[in-house]
Amino acid sequence: MTVVSRGGKVGPVASGLTLLVPFTGSPASLRGLDVALRMARSEKNSQIRAIFVVEVDRRLPLDVELPEETERGERCLSEAEEVARRYKLTCGGDILQARDAGHAVVDEAVSLGVDAVVLGVARSGREGQALDLGKTVEYVLRHAPCEVIVVRDGTPV
């Protein structure tokens, strides 16, 4: 995994929660961020870390420059920071390049020692169909060393 931009690790927290939020700017990830921010607001000294993961094709070097994806990540993280300001909170962020988003989320959760990963997922399928969480959420649920909170966006498909 390669960190492309932004920086800083989550520092020691006297009390409160440290939450990791994968953020793509989608309505579902915005809902996940909203839930994380509400949780952080209720716990003094909580910290939120948003990440944008760029999945790099295996035929390319992991540290390849991908300016369009990096720019999209910058816009997404700026949006996350703006949403956090509305809650009168701060939100740090990183753009990560990895082969697989699920692995990157788990690796970052381990690296930062977070209390929970908050994942927003899109509402999928029709009424009565099984919920398909997708490979990233499935991987994080199986491998994260912390709590994983999955928030389903209520927006109809």
Summary of the structure (lengths in Angstrom):
residues: 157
radius of gyration: 15.1
end to end distance: 32.3
largest distance: 45.0
contacts: 508
relative contact order: 0.24
helix: 36%
strand: 25%
